[in-house]
Amino acid sequence: MRLPRLKVHSLDVYFELCGCVLRRDGLSAAETRSQTVSGTMSEEGSESSSQAVTMADVQQLVKKKDAIEAQIKAYYDILEGQNKAGMDEPLVDVEGYPRNDIDVYEVRTARHNIICLQNDHKALMKQIEEALHHLHARDREKHRLDEAEVHPEVMEQENSLPAAFAKVDTVSPGSPAHISGLQVGDEIIEFGSVNTENFQNLQNIATVVQHSEGNPLNITVIRNGQTVHMSLTPQRWSGRGLLGCNIIPLQH
């Protein structure tokens, strides 16, 4: 039986005439269930936030987000199928009667469910953002603790190194010193028979070089907080001297 076209001032009245059960705030039973689901998700989010967040938790939240976006699209498809009613098109005609070219109840339900799901989507995006923030904060804290554990080890190693008595000031390209791997800034703790214990002045090194021409010398230096060993053979080359480097004493 077709209802007579009655001019109504409220769509709620129209739905009651059609035999549809509506709450006085205009929400259908299906819409009420949607709100219940939304509330449940919020409670789950509150419980999960009190626990340690894992990447699996973030992935689960992303899955929920994708599901909500799929539902929103489905409801928009319903509105598109209802003569492109959309979210804002009026549900009554110019004379104030319910439109007879669309299913007004279905459009109203779809619209409200879209609004509910969009609110759920917004809350879920906030949960994802907070979860990622917790993950990044935990990674930063782990990195800080790792560095704190390594730093004492480096300090201990540096403190255990013997004091250097001389420093390499310059190294000429192609020189015996350059070929051996000696670098500017290297701090010398051993040069042949000269070491921290017996070093007096640079003449000690000069004497060792003069008596070791053509013979390799064991050199130990400190470079970037680490000891580096190399072999240096004093010999004639195209430049001045037997080494091709300048060494200056360190004051302690």
C-alpha positions in Angstrom: 0.0 0.0 0.0 1.4 3.4 -1.0 1.4 6.1 1.7 -0.3 9.4 0.8 2.1 12.3 0.2 1.8 14.1 3.5 3.7 17.3 4.1 5.8 16.8 7.2 8.0 19.1 9.2 10.2 16.3 10.5 11.7 13.3 8.8 11.3 11.4 12.2 7.6 11.8 11.8 7.8 10.5 8.3 9.7 7.4 9.4 7.2 6.7 12.1 4.4 6.9 9.4 6.4 4.3 7.4 6.7 2.0 10.4 10.4 2.5 10.9 11.6 2.4 14.5 13.7 5.5 15.3 15.1 6.9 18.5 14.0 10.4 19.2 17.5 11.7 18.3 16.9 10.4 14.8 19.3 7.4 14.9 18.3 4.0 13.7 19.1 0.7 15.4 21.8 0.0 12.9 23.4 3.4 13.6 23.2 2.7 17.3 25.2 -0.5 16.8 27.8 1.5 14.8 28.2 3.8 17.8 28.6 0.7 20.1 31.4 -0.6 17.8 33.1 2.8 17.9 33.0 2.8 21.7 34.4 -0.7 21.9 37.3 0.3 19.7 38.0 3.3 21.9 38.1 1.1 25.0 40.5 -1.3 23.3 42.7 1.6 22.3 42.8 2.8 26.0 43.8 -0.7 27.2 46.5 -1.1 24.6 48.0 2.3 25.3 48.7 1.3 28.9 50.9 -1.6 27.6 54.2 -1.6 25.7 53.5 -0.8 22.1 54.9 -3.1 19.4 55.1 -2.9 15.7 52.5 -5.7 15.5 50.1 -3.4 17.5 50.7 -0.6 14.9 50.1 -3.0 12.0 46.8 -4.2 13.7 45.7 -0.6 14.0 46.5 0.0 10.3 44.3 -3.0 9.4 41.4 -1.5 11.4 41.9 1.8 9.6 41.8 0.1 6.2 38.6 -1.7 7.2 36.9 1.5 8.3 38.0 3.3 5.0 36.5 0.4 3.1 33.2 0.7 5.0 33.1 4.5 4.4 33.6 3.9 0.7 30.8 1.3 0.6 28.3 3.8 2.2 29.4 6.5 -0.2 28.6 4.0 -3.0 25.1 3.6 -1.6 24.6 7.4 -1.6 25.9 7.5 -5.2 23.4 4.8 -6.1 20.6 6.8 -4.5 20.4 9.4 -7.4 23.7 10.9 -6.2 22.1 12.0 -2.9 25.5 12.6 -1.3 25.9 14.0 2.2 24.2 17.4 1.7 21.4 17.0 -0.8 17.9 17.7 0.8 15.7 14.7 1.5 12.5 16.7 0.9 11.3 18.3 -2.3 10.6 22.0 -2.9 7.1 21.5 -1.5 8.4 20.0 1.7 7.4 16.4 1.0 9.9 13.4 1.3 11.5 12.8 -2.0 10.1 9.9 -3.9 13.1 9.4 -6.2 15.3 8.0 -3.4 15.1 5.7 -0.4 15.2 8.4 2.2 15.7 6.0 5.1 18.6 4.3 3.4 20.2 7.6 2.5 19.8 8.9 6.1 21.3 5.7 7.5 24.2 5.8 5.2 24.9 9.4 5.9 24.9 8.8 9.7 27.1 5.7 9.4 29.6 7.7 7.4 29.8 10.3 10.1 30.2 7.7 12.8 32.9 5.8 10.8 34.7 9.1 10.1 34.8 9.8 13.8 36.2 6.3 14.4 38.7 6.8 11.6 39.9 10.1 13.2 40.3 8.4 16.6 42.1 5.5 15.1 44.6 7.8 13.3 45.3 9.4 16.6 46.0 6.0 18.1 48.4 5.1 15.3 50.2 8.4 15.6 50.6 7.9 19.4 51.8 4.3 18.9 54.4 5.4 16.4 55.5 8.1 18.8 56.0 5.5 21.5 57.9 3.2 19.2 60.3 6.0 18.1 60.8 7.2 21.7 61.6 3.7 22.8 64.1 3.3 19.9 65.8 6.6 20.9 66.0 5.5 24.5 67.6 2.2 23.4 70.1 4.0 21.3 71.0 6.3 24.2 71.5 3.3 26.5 73.6 1.5 23.9 75.8 4.6 23.6 76.0 5.0 27.4 77.3 1.4 27.6 79.9 1.9 24.8 81.2 5.3 26.0 82.8 3.9 29.2 84.5 1.2 27.2 86.0 3.8 24.9 87.0 6.0 27.8 88.7 3.0 29.5 90.5 2.1 26.3 91.7 5.7 25.8 92.8 5.9 29.4 94.8 2.7 29.0 96.8 4.0 26.1 100.4 5.2 26.9 101.1 8.9 26.6 102.5 10.0 23.3 105.8 11.8 23.2 105.8 13.3 19.7 103.3 14.2 16.9 103.5 14.1 13.1 103.2 17.7 11.8 103.6 17.2 8.1 103.9 14.3 5.6 105.2 14.8 2.1 103.4 12.9 -0.7 105.5 10.0 -2.1 107.9 10.0 0.9 108.9 6.9 2.9 106.6 8.2 5.7 103.7 8.6 3.3 104.2 5.1 1.9 104.3 3.6 5.3 100.9 5.1 6.1 102.0 7.8 8.6 99.5 10.6 8.7 99.4 14.2 9.9 98.1 14.3 13.5 99.4 10.8 14.4 100.7 10.8 18.0 103.8 8.7 18.3 104.2 6.3 21.3 106.9 4.1 19.7 109.5 4.9 17.1 112.0 2.0 16.7 113.8 1.7 20.1 112.4 5.1 21.2 109.3 5.0 23.4 107.5 7.0 26.1 109.8 5.8 28.8 113.1 6.7 27.3 112.3 9.6 25.0 114.2 12.8 25.9 114.2 15.0 22.8 113.9 14.7 19.0 117.6 13.9 18.7 116.7 10.4 20.0 114.5 9.9 16.9 117.1 11.4 14.5 119.8 9.1 15.9 117.6 6.0 15.3 116.8 7.2 11.7 120.4 7.7 10.8 121.4 4.3 12.1 118.5 2.5 10.4 118.7 3.7 6.8 117.4 0.9 4.6 116.1 -1.1 7.6 112.4 -1.1 8.7 111.5 0.5 11.9 108.4 -0.5 14.0 106.2 2.6 14.5 103.2 2.8 16.9 100.9 5.8 16.9 97.6 6.9 18.4 95.1 7.8 15.7 91.4 8.6 16.6 91.8 7.1 20.0 93.1 3.8 18.6 96.7 2.4 18.4 98.0 1.9 14.8 101.1 -0.1 14.0 103.2 0.3 10.9 106.6 -0.3 9.4 108.7 2.7 8.2 112.0 2.2 6.3 114.2 5.4 6.3 115.7 5.8 2.9 116.8 8.3 0.2 114.0 9.6 -2.0 113.3 12.6 -4.2 112.7 14.9 -1.3 114.7 16.0 1.8 115.8 13.7 4.5 115.2 10.0 5.0 111.6 10.1 6.2 109.8 13.0 4.4 107.9 14.1 7.4 108.1 16.6 10.2 107.9 15.4 13.8 107.3 17.8 16.8 107.6 16.9 20.5 104.6 17.0 22.7 104.6 18.9 26.0 103.2 17.1 29.0 
